[in-house]
Protein backbone atom coordinates (compact mmCIF):
# COMPACT_ATOMS: atom_id res chain seq x y z
CA UNK A 1 0.00 0.00 0.00
CA UNK A 2 1.26 3.46 -0.87
CA UNK A 3 0.64 6.09 1.78
CA UNK A 4 -0.11 9.77 1.16
CA UNK A 5 -2.73 11.78 -0.68
CA UNK A 6 -4.14 9.98 -3.72
CA UNK A 7 -3.84 13.02 -5.95
CA UNK A 8 -0.10 13.47 -5.26
CA UNK A 9 1.68 13.63 -8.62
CA UNK A 10 4.14 10.77 -9.14
CA UNK A 11 6.92 10.31 -11.66
CA UNK A 12 7.52 6.64 -12.32
CA UNK A 13 10.45 4.97 -14.03
CA UNK A 14 10.23 1.67 -15.92
CA UNK A 15 13.01 0.04 -17.90
CA UNK A 16 12.08 -1.81 -21.11
CA UNK A 17 14.13 -3.89 -23.55
CA UNK A 18 13.31 -1.93 -26.71
CA UNK A 19 11.28 0.80 -28.41
CA UNK A 20 8.49 -1.59 -29.43
CA UNK A 21 7.86 -2.69 -25.84
CA UNK A 22 8.15 0.88 -24.57
CA UNK A 23 5.67 2.18 -27.13
CA UNK A 24 3.21 -0.63 -26.38
CA UNK A 25 3.32 0.08 -22.64
CA UNK A 26 3.18 3.87 -23.08
CA UNK A 27 0.19 3.66 -25.43
CA UNK A 28 -1.71 1.37 -23.04
CA UNK A 29 -1.03 3.53 -19.98
CA UNK A 30 -2.18 6.73 -21.69
CA UNK A 31 -5.20 5.08 -23.37
CA UNK A 32 -6.35 3.67 -20.02
CA UNK A 33 -5.84 7.04 -18.27
CA UNK A 34 -3.21 5.54 -15.97
CA UNK A 35 -0.62 8.05 -17.18
CA UNK A 36 -0.96 11.63 -18.36
CA UNK A 37 2.20 11.26 -20.43
CA UNK A 38 5.00 8.75 -20.91
CA UNK A 39 8.42 9.83 -22.13
CA UNK A 40 10.61 7.13 -23.71
CA UNK A 41 14.32 7.74 -23.33
CA UNK A 42 16.05 5.49 -25.88
CA UNK A 43 19.33 3.62 -25.67
CA UNK A 44 20.19 3.95 -21.99
CA UNK A 45 23.33 2.02 -21.04
CA UNK A 46 22.72 -0.32 -18.13
CA UNK A 47 25.11 -2.22 -15.84
CA UNK A 48 23.50 -4.57 -13.33
CA UNK A 49 23.84 -7.86 -11.46
CA UNK A 50 21.49 -10.65 -12.52
CA UNK A 51 21.70 -14.20 -11.20
CA UNK A 52 25.06 -13.41 -9.63
CA UNK A 53 26.67 -12.10 -12.82
CA UNK A 54 27.50 -8.56 -13.85
CA UNK A 55 25.68 -7.72 -17.07
CA UNK A 56 25.71 -4.78 -19.44
CA UNK A 57 23.08 -3.86 -21.95
CA UNK A 58 21.13 -1.16 -23.68
CA UNK A 59 17.52 -0.58 -22.78
CA UNK A 60 14.94 2.18 -23.00
CA UNK A 61 13.65 4.04 -19.96
CA UNK A 62 10.05 5.15 -19.56
CA UNK A 63 9.25 8.22 -17.47
CA UNK A 64 5.61 7.98 -16.44
CA UNK A 65 3.58 10.96 -15.18
CA UNK A 66 0.72 9.79 -12.96
CA UNK A 67 -0.66 10.05 -9.42
CA UNK A 68 -0.16 8.11 -6.23
CA UNK A 69 -3.71 6.73 -6.56
CA UNK A 70 -2.98 5.30 -10.03
CA UNK A 71 0.53 3.90 -9.41
CA UNK A 72 -0.60 0.41 -8.31
CA UNK A 73 -2.68 0.11 -11.50
CA UNK A 74 0.28 1.37 -13.55
CA UNK A 75 2.47 -1.40 -12.12
CA UNK A 76 -0.20 -4.04 -12.82
CA UNK A 77 -0.54 -2.87 -16.42
CA UNK A 78 3.24 -2.84 -16.92
CA UNK A 79 3.55 -6.37 -15.50
CA UNK A 80 0.87 -7.61 -17.92
CA UNK A 81 2.70 -6.15 -20.94
CA UNK A 82 6.38 -6.45 -19.95
CA UNK A 83 8.50 -9.40 -21.11
CA UNK A 84 11.04 -9.30 -18.27
CA UNK A 85 10.78 -11.33 -15.08
CA UNK A 86 11.77 -8.40 -12.84
CA UNK A 87 11.53 -5.03 -14.60
CA UNK A 88 12.51 -1.88 -12.76
CA UNK A 89 9.34 -0.10 -11.66
CA UNK A 90 9.89 2.72 -9.18
CA UNK A 91 8.17 6.03 -8.51
CA UNK A 92 8.79 9.18 -6.52
CA UNK A 93 6.35 11.82 -5.38
CA UNK A 94 6.79 15.17 -7.07
CA UNK A 95 7.26 17.66 -4.24
CA UNK A 96 6.64 20.80 -6.25
CA UNK A 97 5.88 21.81 -9.80
CA UNK A 98 4.16 24.32 -12.02
CA UNK A 99 0.55 24.31 -10.72
CA UNK A 100 -1.02 24.16 -14.19
CA UNK A 101 1.12 21.13 -15.08
CA UNK A 102 0.35 19.37 -11.81
CA UNK A 103 -3.38 19.94 -12.36
CA UNK A 104 -3.10 18.63 -15.93
CA UNK A 105 -1.53 15.38 -14.69
CA UNK A 106 -4.25 14.91 -12.05
CA UNK A 107 -7.05 15.63 -14.52
CA UNK A 108 -5.57 13.40 -17.21
CA UNK A 109 -5.45 10.30 -15.03
CA UNK A 110 -8.77 10.81 -13.25
CA UNK A 111 -11.05 7.88 -14.13
CA UNK A 112 -13.84 8.99 -16.46
Backbone as a chain_set.jsonl record, in Angstrom:
{"seq": "XXXXXXXXXXXXXXXXXXXXXXXXXXXXXXXXXXXXXXXXXXXXXXXXXXXXXXXXXXXXXXXXXXXXXXXXXXXXXXXXXXXXXXXXXXXXXXXXXXXXXXXXXXXXXXXX", "coords": {"N": [[0.847, -1.192, 0.0], [0.512, 2.216, -0.774], [1.273, 5.1, 0.912], [-0.12, 8.386, 1.62], [-1.52, 11.325, 0.014], [-3.968, 10.665, -2.445], [-4.051, 12.165, -4.787], [-1.508, 13.091, -5.154], [1.107, 13.962, -7.315], [3.021, 11.712, -9.178], [6.157, 10.624, -10.458], [7.08, 8.03, -12.385], [9.403, 5.388, -13.101], [10.308, 3.081, -15.541], [12.063, 0.405, -16.848], [12.634, -0.888, -20.111], [13.047, -3.394, -22.7], [13.225, -2.515, -25.375], [12.271, -0.231, -28.071], [9.8, -0.962, -29.195], [8.465, -2.42, -27.142], [8.403, -0.408, -25.199], [6.81, 1.552, -26.462], [4.404, 0.148, -26.737], [3.664, -0.238, -24.023], [3.563, 2.452, -23.144], [1.505, 3.506, -24.807], [-0.695, 1.981, -23.918], [-0.874, 2.725, -21.198], [-1.484, 5.485, -21.362], [-3.846, 5.419, -22.919], [-5.565, 4.079, -21.188], [-5.856, 5.905, -19.214], [-4.072, 5.838, -17.113], [-1.711, 7.083, -17.075], [-0.675, 10.433, -17.586], [1.166, 11.201, -19.401], [3.859, 9.646, -21.105], [7.245, 9.536, -21.312], [9.749, 8.292, -23.487], [12.925, 7.355, -23.15], [15.469, 6.647, -25.201], [17.916, 4.025, -25.702], [19.541, 3.667, -23.267], [22.381, 3.068, -21.401], [23.063, 0.245, -19.425], [24.208, -1.24, -16.445], [24.273, -4.019, -14.439], [23.559, -6.479, -11.856], [22.629, -9.779, -12.343], [21.321, -12.812, -11.483], [23.692, -13.357, -10.101], [25.711, -12.528, -11.796], [27.587, -9.941, -13.395], [26.154, -7.793, -15.685], [25.806, -6.098, -18.829], [24.002, -3.839, -20.826], [21.769, -2.404, -23.283], [18.965, -0.477, -22.928], [15.619, 0.885, -23.003], [14.153, 3.669, -21.283], [11.305, 4.421, -19.511], [9.52, 7.274, -18.546], [7.065, 8.017, -16.457], [4.182, 9.914, -15.999], [1.965, 10.328, -13.462], [-0.403, 9.666, -10.803], [-0.321, 9.152, -7.248], [-2.539, 7.6, -6.512], [-3.004, 6.132, -8.816], [-0.748, 4.608, -9.254], [-0.42, 1.868, -8.408], [-2.114, 0.551, -10.223], [-0.806, 1.249, -12.574], [1.584, -0.226, -12.264], [0.513, -2.843, -12.343], [-0.501, -2.933, -14.962], [1.87, -2.589, -16.423], [3.258, -4.937, -15.68], [1.631, -6.846, -16.922], [2.173, -6.409, -19.598], [4.902, -6.45, -19.951], [7.954, -8.057, -20.935], [10.02, -8.92, -19.244], [11.186, -10.726, -16.351], [11.677, -9.368, -13.94], [11.203, -6.354, -14.071], [12.454, -2.985, -13.71], [10.53, -0.94, -11.746], [9.78, 1.907, -10.394], [8.799, 4.721, -8.362], [8.548, 8.195, -7.579], [7.327, 10.74, -5.436], [6.295, 13.878, -6.624], [7.451, 16.751, -5.376], [7.113, 19.494, -5.795], [5.904, 21.697, -8.348], [5.007, 23.265, -11.486], [1.912, 24.707, -11.084], [-0.222, 24.541, -13.024], [0.656, 22.458, -14.669], [0.772, 20.33, -12.828], [-1.935, 20.117, -12.173], [-2.908, 19.382, -14.686], [-1.8, 16.793, -14.977], [-3.139, 15.438, -12.871], [-5.84, 15.703, -13.696], [-5.772, 14.378, -16.145], [-5.393, 11.687, -15.52], [-7.538, 11.006, -14.013], [-10.148, 8.789, -13.405], [-12.685, 8.295, -15.861]], "CA": [[0.0, 0.0, 0.0], [1.26, 3.457, -0.875], [0.642, 6.091, 1.782], [-0.107, 9.766, 1.161], [-2.728, 11.775, -0.684], [-4.137, 9.981, -3.724], [-3.835, 13.021, -5.947], [-0.099, 13.471, -5.261], [1.681, 13.633, -8.622], [4.138, 10.77, -9.137], [6.924, 10.312, -11.658], [7.525, 6.641, -12.324], [10.454, 4.969, -14.034], [10.227, 1.667, -15.917], [13.007, 0.038, -17.9], [12.08, -1.81, -21.114], [14.135, -3.886, -23.551], [13.315, -1.93, -26.708], [11.285, 0.797, -28.408], [8.491, -1.586, -29.427], [7.865, -2.686, -25.836], [8.149, 0.876, -24.568], [5.67, 2.181, -27.126], [3.208, -0.627, -26.385], [3.32, 0.076, -22.635], [3.178, 3.869, -23.079], [0.189, 3.664, -25.433], [-1.707, 1.375, -23.043], [-1.03, 3.532, -19.984], [-2.178, 6.73, -21.693], [-5.198, 5.083, -23.366], [-6.354, 3.668, -20.016], [-5.838, 7.042, -18.266], [-3.205, 5.54, -15.974], [-0.616, 8.051, -17.182], [-0.96, 11.633, -18.362], [2.195, 11.255, -20.431], [4.997, 8.747, -20.91], [8.424, 9.829, -22.128], [10.607, 7.131, -23.714], [14.323, 7.739, -23.332], [16.051, 5.488, -25.875], [19.328, 3.616, -25.666], [20.188, 3.948, -21.994], [23.333, 2.015, -21.043], [22.724, -0.322, -18.127], [25.109, -2.22, -15.836], [23.502, -4.571, -13.333], [23.842, -7.855, -11.463], [21.486, -10.652, -12.521], [21.704, -14.2, -11.204], [25.064, -13.407, -9.63], [26.671, -12.104, -12.817], [27.502, -8.561, -13.848], [25.677, -7.723, -17.066], [25.709, -4.784, -19.441], [23.082, -3.86, -21.948], [21.134, -1.156, -23.682], [17.522, -0.578, -22.781], [14.937, 2.177, -23.001], [13.648, 4.036, -19.964], [10.047, 5.152, -19.556], [9.252, 8.222, -17.468], [5.607, 7.981, -16.438], [3.576, 10.956, -15.177], [0.716, 9.791, -12.955], [-0.66, 10.054, -9.417], [-0.16, 8.107, -6.233], [-3.715, 6.731, -6.558], [-2.983, 5.304, -10.031], [0.526, 3.897, -9.407], [-0.597, 0.412, -8.309], [-2.683, 0.106, -11.501], [0.283, 1.371, -13.55], [2.467, -1.396, -12.12], [-0.198, -4.039, -12.816], [-0.539, -2.869, -16.423], [3.236, -2.84, -16.915], [3.551, -6.374, -15.504], [0.872, -7.605, -17.916], [2.7, -6.151, -20.942], [6.376, -6.445, -19.952], [8.502, -9.404, -21.111], [11.038, -9.299, -18.268], [10.783, -11.328, -15.08], [11.774, -8.405, -12.843], [11.529, -5.03, -14.6], [12.513, -1.88, -12.763], [9.336, -0.104, -11.657], [9.891, 2.722, -9.183], [8.172, 6.031, -8.509], [8.786, 9.179, -6.525], [6.351, 11.817, -5.382], [6.786, 15.175, -7.074], [7.255, 17.656, -4.244], [6.64, 20.8, -6.252], [5.881, 21.814, -9.803], [4.162, 24.32, -12.015], [0.545, 24.312, -10.718], [-1.025, 24.161, -14.189], [1.117, 21.13, -15.081], [0.354, 19.37, -11.808], [-3.376, 19.943, -12.361], [-3.097, 18.628, -15.927], [-1.528, 15.375, -14.692], [-4.248, 14.913, -12.051], [-7.05, 15.629, -14.52], [-5.571, 13.404, -17.214], [-5.453, 10.3, -15.034], [-8.766, 10.81, -13.25], [-11.049, 7.879, -14.132], [-13.84, 8.991, -16.457]], "C": [[0.881, 1.239, 0.0], [0.542, 4.503, -0.03], [0.767, 7.489, 1.195], [-1.407, 10.105, 0.463], [-2.794, 11.153, -2.071], [-3.879, 10.842, -4.932], [-2.417, 13.583, -6.014], [0.409, 13.064, -6.642], [2.922, 12.769, -8.402], [4.855, 10.806, -10.486], [7.46, 8.906, -11.473], [8.556, 6.357, -13.393], [10.323, 3.474, -14.274], [11.235, 1.422, -17.021], [12.357, -1.009, -18.805], [13.193, -2.234, -22.065], [14.306, -3.155, -24.878], [12.188, -0.93, -26.94], [9.889, 0.202, -28.592], [7.766, -1.85, -28.102], [7.504, -1.387, -25.14], [6.938, 1.577, -25.148], [4.379, 1.47, -26.765], [2.741, -0.295, -24.964], [2.84, 1.525, -22.522], [1.78, 4.081, -23.645], [-0.921, 3.129, -24.534], [-1.949, 2.23, -21.81], [-1.794, 4.822, -20.251], [-3.623, 6.444, -22.114], [-6.115, 4.733, -22.192], [-6.391, 4.731, -18.919], [-5.073, 6.702, -16.983], [-2.02, 6.486, -15.941], [-1.086, 9.237, -18.012], [-0.042, 11.688, -19.575], [3.254, 10.219, -20.088], [6.099, 9.184, -21.865], [9.218, 8.542, -22.292], [12.001, 7.637, -24.036], [15.049, 6.542, -23.943], [17.518, 5.266, -25.532], [20.071, 4.058, -24.411], [21.121, 2.776, -21.669], [23.047, 1.547, -19.621], [23.791, -1.325, -17.698], [24.416, -2.709, -14.581], [23.975, -5.984, -13.005], [22.554, -8.654, -11.62], [21.96, -12.092, -12.386], [23.19, -14.322, -10.877], [26.111, -12.953, -10.625], [26.473, -10.642, -13.17], [27.169, -8.554, -15.332], [25.695, -6.276, -17.533], [24.758, -4.895, -20.622], [22.594, -2.47, -22.27], [19.634, -1.389, -23.593], [16.933, 0.815, -22.906], [14.381, 2.414, -21.606], [12.377, 4.852, -20.158], [9.935, 6.036, -18.332], [7.751, 8.47, -17.494], [5.073, 9.05, -15.492], [2.188, 10.489, -14.776], [0.46, 10.343, -11.556], [-0.443, 8.855, -8.509], [-1.311, 7.094, -6.336], [-3.684, 5.771, -7.747], [-1.746, 4.416, -10.142], [0.381, 2.379, -9.322], [-1.149, -0.148, -9.621], [-1.659, 0.222, -12.627], [1.178, 0.139, -13.473], [1.799, -2.676, -12.615], [-0.244, -4.072, -14.344], [0.832, -3.156, -17.026], [3.56, -4.326, -16.808], [2.856, -7.218, -16.565], [1.471, -7.495, -19.317], [4.21, -6.331, -21.071], [6.937, -7.861, -20.077], [9.493, -9.848, -20.029], [10.428, -9.848, -16.988], [10.72, -10.294, -13.953], [12.142, -7.015, -13.371], [11.62, -3.99, -13.49], [11.216, -1.099, -12.871], [9.428, 0.632, -10.335], [9.213, 4.06, -9.443], [8.548, 6.907, -7.331], [7.684, 10.225, -6.591], [7.01, 13.109, -5.84], [6.441, 16.179, -5.974], [6.699, 19.012, -4.646], [6.695, 20.82, -7.767], [4.978, 22.954, -10.21], [2.714, 23.91, -11.781], [-0.316, 23.863, -11.901], [-0.639, 22.759, -14.687], [0.633, 20.06, -14.109], [-1.145, 19.087, -11.938], [-3.68, 19.13, -13.621], [-2.859, 17.138, -15.699], [-2.707, 14.781, -13.931], [-5.518, 14.717, -12.884], [-6.937, 14.52, -15.564], [-5.701, 11.961, -16.762], [-6.688, 10.01, -14.192], [-9.67, 9.863, -14.03], [-12.283, 8.625, -14.649], [-15.162, 8.39, -16.015]], "O": [[1.888, 1.29, 0.706], [-0.644, 4.764, -0.227], [1.646, 7.75, 0.374], [-2.293, 9.259, 0.339], [-1.795, 11.116, -2.79], [-3.526, 10.331, -5.995], [-2.14, 14.456, -6.836], [0.165, 11.943, -7.088], [3.759, 13.064, -7.548], [4.227, 10.997, -11.527], [8.197, 8.626, -10.528], [8.583, 6.994, -14.446], [10.236, 2.692, -13.328], [11.261, 2.144, -18.018], [11.633, -1.892, -18.342], [14.179, -1.513, -22.222], [15.394, -3.161, -25.452], [11.277, -0.795, -26.123], [8.901, 0.81, -28.181], [6.583, -1.535, -27.967], [6.427, -1.269, -24.557], [6.127, 2.136, -24.409], [3.363, 2.119, -26.514], [1.548, -0.093, -24.736], [1.826, 1.795, -21.877], [0.958, 4.762, -23.03], [-1.971, 3.758, -24.404], [-3.095, 2.441, -21.415], [-2.653, 5.212, -19.46], [-4.533, 7.164, -21.702], [-7.302, 5.057, -22.208], [-6.898, 4.484, -17.824], [-5.386, 7.212, -15.908], [-1.395, 6.67, -14.896], [-1.796, 9.079, -19.005], [-0.43, 12.165, -20.642], [3.513, 9.949, -18.915], [5.908, 9.198, -23.081], [9.351, 7.775, -21.338], [12.224, 8.269, -25.069], [15.227, 5.525, -23.273], [18.243, 6.179, -25.135], [21.097, 4.735, -24.485], [20.691, 1.623, -21.666], [22.819, 2.359, -18.725], [24.224, -2.158, -18.494], [24.012, -1.903, -13.743], [24.7, -6.603, -13.783], [21.51, -8.264, -11.099], [22.876, -12.531, -13.081], [23.861, -15.259, -11.312], [27.302, -12.991, -10.316], [25.344, -10.155, -13.238], [27.822, -9.225, -16.132], [25.609, -5.349, -16.728], [24.717, -5.908, -21.32], [22.957, -1.492, -21.617], [19.109, -2.37, -24.118], [17.661, 1.808, -22.915], [14.164, 1.472, -20.844], [12.372, 5.85, -20.879], [10.219, 5.606, -17.214], [7.228, 9.061, -18.439], [5.457, 9.097, -14.324], [1.328, 10.275, -15.631], [1.033, 11.361, -11.168], [-0.391, 7.709, -8.953], [-1.09, 5.885, -6.258], [-4.286, 4.699, -7.683], [-1.685, 3.558, -11.023], [1.011, 1.668, -10.104], [-0.706, -1.201, -10.08], [-1.639, -0.609, -13.535], [1.493, -0.47, -14.495], [2.453, -3.509, -13.242], [-0.047, -5.126, -14.948], [0.944, -3.877, -18.017], [4.084, -4.911, -17.756], [3.424, -8.195, -17.054], [1.293, -8.396, -20.136], [4.738, -6.359, -22.183], [6.458, -8.774, -19.405], [9.775, -11.041, -19.913], [9.318, -9.488, -16.596], [9.822, -10.337, -13.113], [13.258, -6.544, -13.15], [10.95, -4.1, -12.463], [10.843, -0.647, -13.954], [9.183, 0.052, -9.277], [9.068, 4.484, -10.59], [8.827, 6.422, -6.234], [7.177, 10.549, -7.665], [8.152, 13.394, -5.48], [5.268, 16.419, -5.687], [5.903, 19.605, -3.917], [7.437, 20.059, -8.388], [4.274, 23.536, -9.385], [2.314, 22.842, -12.245], [-1.066, 22.894, -11.779], [-1.503, 21.973, -15.077], [0.142, 19.01, -14.524], [-1.571, 17.937, -11.824], [-4.586, 18.297, -13.63], [-3.633, 16.309, -16.176], [-3.22, 13.728, -14.31], [-6.184, 13.686, -12.782], [-7.907, 13.809, -15.829], [-6.084, 11.1, -17.553], [-6.864, 8.89, -13.711], [-9.938, 10.108, -15.206], [-12.845, 9.475, -13.958], [-16.222, 8.861, -16.428]]}, "num_chains": 1, "name": "protein.A"}
